[in-house]
Structure formats: C-alpha cells, structure tokens
Amino acid sequence: MKALEEKAFAAGVSPELLMEQAGQQMALAVRQFFPQPGVCLAVFGKGNNGGDALVAARHLAALGWEVRLIPAFAENDWGPLPRQKFKEAAGCHADKPDALQSASGRPLIVLDGLLGIGAKGALQEPVSSLTRAINQLRATGNAHVFALDLPTGLDGDTGAPDPACIVADTTLTIGFAKQGLVADHAANFVGRICVLTLNEFSSRIITAGTDTLLTTPANIGPLMPRRNFDTHKGDYGRIGIVAGSPGFLGAAVICASACVRAGAGLVTLYATPDTADSLARMAPPEVMVQSIPSLLDLLSKRHDVFAIGPGLGTSRAAEIAQLVEKIPQPTIVDADALNALAGRTEILSSVGGERVLTPHPGEMERLDPDTKNHPRSEVVRAFAQRYPRCTLLLKGARTIVGKSGEPLCINTTGTPGMAVGGMGDALTGVIAALIGQRIRPFDAARIGAWLCGRASENAIYEGGETEETLTPTRMLDFLSHAFRDLRARAF
C-alpha cells in the first residue's frame, strides 16, 4: 500500500486528496449498510488513518448522522492532516473517550481510525484502553464497528491479533485487501470486507496475494450480461434439479425457488414417486415437478445444467455417484450428492462435464479426510489442481472458490445470520440459474456466493431481519436487491 501511495505522490497526487477520497468512500460504504442515519462515534488516532476517519465523519454528518469525534491523543500529538480535517469537521461534536456509550433507539456505529497499516507491535496506552472500550460497546451496546483499512491491533501481513485487537463487523480496506485480512484466524476480527478502490489505484487488481482475488462487484459485475430485448425463456437455461426425499422436501423447494429467483428460464424438479405429489404442492408455481423412477433416467433428459443433492438422502448413494460421473452437462454437486462421493472421489477425474462442488467444512472432510486442520485456501488449491474439471466452492465465513488455471477467489459478502439450514440449498439453485444463463461454472460459483451473501445483508440492514431471524426464504426476498447492487458496483 505504501508503494502505491508513493507512486501516486510521485505522479502529483497529494496525500490530502487520497485522504479525501478514502474518507468519502468510507462514508458511502457505511450508507450501504445503514441507509437511515443514526449515531456515529469516530474514534481517531494521530496519523493519517485518523484523518480518514475524520473525513468519513464529516461526510456522514452531511448525510444526517449525529457524529461525535473522539480523539485518542492530545491535539498537540496530531499530525498536520488530522489536525486540518478535525477543523473541517467543525460541525461534528468533539467528545472525550468516556463518551463511548450506546445510543438508545437509533443505529450506532463506531469508526475505528486509531492505527493504520504502518503500526507494528503490541498495542500501547491509550490505544489499548480505547480498543477494549469499543469491543465492550459492540458486545453490550449493539454498536456496529467499522474498521478503517484494518482493525486496530491486527497485523496486516499475518492476521495475528493483539489481545486487545478491535473486533470489527466490517472492515473498509483501501485499494486492496492486505494479506492478513483474509487469514483464516482473522475472520472474527475483520468481519465483512469492503474494498474501496480510489481513482489513483483503479488500475490495480484487487488481490489478497499473488494468485488470490477478492470477489467484489468490480471484478464480477462485468461478467453479468444484460439481456437482449428480443429474448425468450429458452435463452436463460433449462435447469434440472434432483433433490428431496421423505422428510427432506424443504431443501428441494428452497433450491428450486432460488433457481427461479436468480433468473433461470425453465426449472424442472425431479422427484422420486413417493415424494413427487408432495413436492408438486410445495414447489413454486413456476417450477415443473416430474416423477422419475430411477435417477439414471436423467442421463437422457435434455437440460443445460443440473443441480444434484439437496435433501436427496443417502439410500441411493451409488446411483447418485454414477449420475455425478456420467452426466454430460455442467452440474452442481451439493449436500447428499457430495456425501455420495465420499470414498469415490476418483470419479471426479473422469466426469462427463464440468462440475461445481459446494461442500461445507464437514462435507469437505468427508470428501478428503486429509484436509482437516489445513488452511482453507490450501485445501481449495490442492483439490482444484487434482480435479481440473471441477470448481470447488468451500463454504464458510470466507467462502473460497477455486479451479485449476484460475485465481483463488475469496468472497467478501455475508453475515453470521446465514448460519441456518437451507442457505446452501439456495446457493446451489442460484449457481445453477447463473450457469443456465451462459455464465462459466467457475464465475457462476463466485457470483452466486457474492449474491447470496449480499442478499442476506440486505435482508438484515434493509428488511428488518436480524442475525437470529434470517432464513433462506427471507434471503431470497432480497436477491433482487443484491442483483441491483452488483450492477451498481456496490462495495
């Protein structure tokens, strides 16, 4: 980051201009999560990271937020730019650190502008006391913490946290994600990642490593084609979904519903004779339900893409594995179809078409027991190299998508509210719909992960849901918002 700044400065860009751009982008990102203004506590240090917080606070005040400026150091210690930006934020209310308190009945956010990427070593006073106070306010006062560039106390290179490290809900990182932000052990301190691309850095690939790409609207938005006016349902995919078994019909319905909501042209849900009538009553009216005596009969069906596994059960594992191996069309392999591959992964070396596998960590361990306790990025890279016709989407707080010959892609969207049964079924339906719209399976996987994560965020921040009440069906109500955000290149 420092090298980028120096290059910009050599080209005549002033540090103040970069600070103004960064602060404005931070304020816009806050508005993405909190459309209605509330109370903002801008906690700032003496360096340029503190100046970014002050600029963001000024813009939020202009948007109607009640802003309180809380300095960590005496004014005599401030750098020239933070001193200037504090004066320009004269409309905001200056406060002492003991002003860190909850705001009854209104949204409350904290801007962590204490330390930037140049800070190293253990946190010292007065910063460590402030970080603990912010964490306490988050835990007990329902504050949403935005870390500016990286959480104070987190090592930007390794992701190692100080004992008093800020616990952020959202990290607004400038230019690109520092390596430490995407370390497995840093997720609970970093939260959701938003990459703020400044004009001077717009040509730089947003990376978290030499062969790693963060999934953001900037790099997946162009992959979503606009529809021609003269078009018809056949242009958007004939999707075959193989899902559901007695006692597990909801998974099939969620998957089919998501497929319809994500733009598929024609969706057929294939069911066994003992579940077909029930699924026909439960499925959305747009979905066709057909009874099929044997799963292998699907090999003669004409579809553009298949999705196999949600709620399918374990009684026909051998038949499911044959289907996964032989279907010539692109196929999403999820849930019980993944379990059917346990001990049979060698068939992935000779599959009839491209495959997208979508395991959660437990399913991944069943596919490959040797992956337990290994870094998630290494697990995805190794699996993708081993099976070149497969895209692996490893679910988690940082969903990772990998394929041989492609950069490793780390998703940026999502919320803890997604930790509920059925979210994976919805994701499978969305990916199938995207492939049906002639998007490459690898791209469909990373777009689908971003869309489902963003729709879940929208359901909470715009739709009144909480981390406890969010459901997959409610998430689908906000899938349209996520598509709009993607096309608008939201953060």
N, C-alpha and C positions, 0 to 999 in steps of 0.2 A: 504494500500500500504506500509506504514511504517513497519507493522508487517511482510509482505512478504520480504521486504528488510532485516530486522533484521534476519529473518530465513535464508536467503541466505548468509548473512555475517557470521552467526554462522557456516554455512557449509563450510566456507573458500572462499566464493566468495568475491572479492574485490569491493568496490564502483566504482573504476575506470573501472573494467570490465563491470559492469552494465551500466555505462555511455557510454562506447564504443559501447556496443550492442544497447542501446537505440538510440544513435545518428546515427548509421548505418541504423537501421530500419527506422528512420525518413527520411533519405535521400532516401531510396528505395521507401518509400511511396510518397514522392514528385515526384519522377520519374514516378510513376503510373499515376499521373495527368498531368504531364508536361514531355512528352518523350523527347522534344527538350529543351536544356538548355537555360537559359536567365540570368536575374539578380536576385540575392538573397541578401536581406538585413537581416542579422542575428542580431536581437536586443536582447541583453542578460543582465541578472542581475548578482548579485554577488554570487548566490548559485548554487547548482548542476543543477537546471533547465537551468541556463545559460551555464553550462558545456555541457549539452545535445545539446544545440543549436550550440555550437562551434564545437562539434564533427560532427554534421549533416552538418554544413557549410563546414568543411574540406572535407567530402565525396562528397558533391555537387561540390566543386571546382575541385575535381579529375574527376568528370563527365563532366566537361566543363563549369560549371556555373561561371559567374563573381560574386564573393562573396565580400560583404562589411560587416565588423564586426562593430557593433555599440553598445558600452557599455553604460549602464545606470548609472554606478557609476565609480568613480576614481579607478585606478588599486589597490591602497592600501587597498580598501574595499573588493576586490575579495577574495573568498575562495581559498584554495590550488588547488583544482581540476580545477575550471575555469581558474585560473592563468596558470596552466600547459597546459590545452587544447588550450588556446589562443596562447601560444608559438608554439604548434604543428600545429596550423593553420597559420603558418607564411606566407604561400603562398597567403593568403587572404589579402585584403586591409582593414586596420583599418580606421574607419571614426568617425566623431562626429555626435551627434543626428541630426544636421541640414542637414545631408546627406540623410534624408528620402525624396526622391523625385522620380518621375516617371522615367521609362526607355522607351524611345520612340522606338517603333517598335519591342520590344522584350518582352517575358513573364517576369513579375515582381512578385516575391513572397517576403513575409515577414515572417520570423520565429520569433514567439513570445516566447522568452525564458526568460521573465522578472521575473516571480514568479512561484513557484511550489505549490504543494498541501499543504505545510506547512504554507503558508501565510494566515493570517486571518485579518479581519478588513478592514477599508476603505483604499483605495489606497492613498499613500502619494507621494510627490515630491521626486525625479524626475520622478518616475514611471508614475504617472497620466498624466503628460505632454506628455510622450512618447506614452502612450496608445491612447491619443486623436490624436496625430500626425499620428499614424498608422491607426486609423479609418478614418482620413481625407484622407490619401493616398489611402486607399481602396475605399473610396467614389468617389474621384475625379481623382485618378491616375491609376485606373484599376489594383490595386495590389490584389493578392490573398494571404490571410493571413492564415498561418498555425499556430495554437496554439499548443504548445508542452505540452502534458499531460492535461492541461485545460487552457481555455482563462484567461489571467491575469485579475483579478477583479471579477471572477466568484467563488462563494462559491461551493466547491466540494461536499459538503454534501446536500445543499438545492437548488442549482442552482440560488440563488439570485445574481443579477448582481450589481456591483458598478456603480454609474453614469458614470464613465469613463472606464467601462469594455471593453476589446477588443471584437470587432465583428469579429469572425473568419469565414472563408469559410470552413475550415477543421480543426478538432481537432484530433491530433495524440496522443491518450492516451495509456499509458504504462501499460501492464499487464491485466487490465480490466477497464471497464468504471466506473468512480466514479458516485455515485448516482445523483449528481447534474447535470451531463451532459445530462441526459435523462428526466429531469423535463420538463413539457410542456412549461413553460415560459422561458426556457433556449435555445430553439431551434435556435432562431435568433442570439444568441451569439456563439453557439457551431458549427453550420453548420453540415457538413458531419462528421461522426465519423469513424475513423480508429483505430482499436485495434492492438497494436504492442505487440506481445507475445514474451518475452525474453526466452531464453533457461531455465533459472533458474525458470521461472514461468510457464513453458509449461504445467504442470500438473493441473494448476488451471482452473476451469470453468470460462469462460469469462462472468461475471454477472454484472448486474446493481442493484442487490437486491437479497434477499434470494430466490425468486421464479421467477426471471426475467433473460432472456437470450438475449444477443445481437445476431442478425443474422449476422454471419460472415462466410467467406469461411471455417474457421477452424471447425465450427460445422455443416454446411450444405453440405460442399463438399463431405464428405463420404457418404451422402445419395443419391448421383447421381451415379447410376450404370454404368459401362462400358458395351457396347453392345457386345454380342457374335458375332463371325464372321459368323456363320451359323444362320442367322436370317431372318425374313421377316416382312412385314408391319403389319401383324396381331399381332405381338408381342408388338406393340407400341401404341395400343389403337384405338378403333373405337369411334370417338367423334361425338356427335350430338349437333349442335349449333342451338338454337332457338332465332332468332334475326331479327331486321329490320322491318320497317313499312314505309308507304309512307312518304317521307321527311326525313327519318332517316336511309337510307340504308348504309351510310358510317360506322356506328357503327358495323353493321353486317360484313362488309367486313374487317374492321380492326381486329375484333375478330377472324374471320376465318383465316386471314393471319397470325396473331400471333400464332395461334394454329399450323399451318403448320410449321412455322419457329422454333417453340420450340420442334419439333420432333415427332408430332403425326403421327400415321401410316395412318389412313383414317379419313378424315374430311367431314362430311355432314352438309350443312347449310339448315335448314328447313325454308321455306318461305310461306307466305300466297299467294293465287293465284294472287292477284293484285300486288305483288312485285317479284314473282319468276323469271319472264323473265328478269327484270332489274338486279336483283342480279346475275343471271347466266352470264350476260355480264360483270358485275363489279368484280366478285369474281376472285381470283387467279385460274389459270387453274387446280391446284391440288385439288381444293375444289369441291365436288359434291353438286349441288343445287337441292333440291326437293320441290315441292309444296305440302302443306298439308292443307286440308280444315279446320280441327279442331285441335287445339293444343292437345286435349286429345287423338288424334290418336297416339301421340308419346308414349303412355304407352305400345303399342305393338311393338315398334321398338327395335331392338337388338343393343345396344351400350354399351360400357364400362363406359362411363361418358357423362353427358350432361352439357351444359352451357346455361343458360336461362337469357334473359333480355336486352342485349344491343340494344337500338333503337327500342324496341318492341312496344312502345306506351302504352297508358292507357285504350284503348277502351275495352280490354278483361281481365280486372284485375281479375275478379272472376275465369275465366278459367285458368289464369296463376297461381293463388294461389292453385287451385286444382292440377295442374301439379306439382308444387313445393312440395305439400304434398304427392303425391302418387307415383312419380317415384321411383322405387326401386334402381336405380343406384346412385352412387355419383353424385352430381350436384352442379355446381357453380351458385349462385343466385346473379345477378347483376342488376343495373340500374332499368328499369321499372319492373322487377320481384321483386325487393326489395320494390318498391313503391306499388306493388300489395299486399304485406304483411302488409302494414300499417293498423292497426286495426284488423289484423288477425294473429298476431304473435303466438297465441296459437297453431296454426297448427304445429309449429316447434317442439312441444313436441311429435308429433306422425308421423314424416316424415318417408317415406318408405326406405330411405337410408341416408348416410352421406351427409351433406350439408356444403358448404363453402359460407358464405355471405360476400360480399365485398363492404360495404357502404362507401361513403364519409360522412363527418360530417352532412351534411343536410339530407341525406338518413337515417343516424343513428337516428337523432332526430325524423324523421317520424316513424321509427320503434318503438322507445321508447322515447316519449317526456320528460320523467323524467331525461334523461341523459344530458340535456342541462346544460352547465357550470360545469359539473363534470369532474374531471381529467380523461383523456382518458384511462389510464391504469385501473382505477376502472370501467369504462364503459365496457371495454372488459372483465374483470374478471367476473363481475356480469352477463353479458349476456351469457358468455360461461358456467357458472355454472347453469344457468337457463335452458339452452337447450343443454344437453350433446351430442347430435348427430350433433351439429353444430360447425364448426370452424368459428370464426368471424375475418375478416381482416378489421380493421378500417383504412382507408386511411388517409394520412396526411404527413407532413414533416417528422414525425417519424411514419411510418406505423406500427401498432401493430397487432400481430396475437395471438389469444388465443383460447384455447379449454380446456374443463374440464379434469383435470388429467394431463395437460401438463404445462410446464413453460410458462409464458408470454414472447413473443418474440418481440423484438423491432428491426426494420430494420435499417441498417446503411447507405445504399446507397441512391442516389437520388440527384436531383438538382431542383432549382426553375423553370427551363425550362420545367419541367413536368406538370406545371400548365396550361394545354391546353386540350381542349376536345378530347376524344378518347384514352387517356392514360389508363383509367380504362377498356375500351373495350379490349385493347391489353393485359392488365394484366389478364383478365378473360380467354382469349384464351391461354395464356401461362400456367396458372394453370391447365386448362383442359387438355392440352397436357401432362403435368407432371403426372397428375393422370392417364392418359391413359397409361403411361409408368410404371405403378405399383408403384408409389410413394404415400405414405399415403396422404390423403387430407390435413391434418394439415401441413405436411412437404412440400407438393406442394405449399401451400399458402405462406409459408415463403421463400422458394426458388424462387418462382415466383416474389415476391416483390423485393428480392435482385437482381435478374437478370434484371428486367426492370429498376431498379434504376441504376445499373451499366452500362447497355447498353446506357442509357441516358447520363451518364457521359462520356462514350467513344465517343458518337456522338459529344459532345462538345470539349473534350480535344484532341481527335484524328481526328475527322471527320470534323472539321471546323464549326460546328454549334455553336450557341450562346443560351443564356437563352431565347432570344426573338424569334429565328427562329426554335427551335426544334419542331418537330412534331412526332406523334406516328409512322407514316410510316417510318420516318427517324430513329427513335429509333430502329425499327425492323431491319434496315440495320446493326446495331451493336450488335444485340443479340448474334451473333456468338462470338464476342469479349468477351462478358460477360460470356458465357459458358466456354471459354478458361481461363478467369481469375478465375472462380470458381474452375476449375480443377487444376489450378496452385496455388491455395490458395493465391490469391492476397489479398490485405488488404480490 
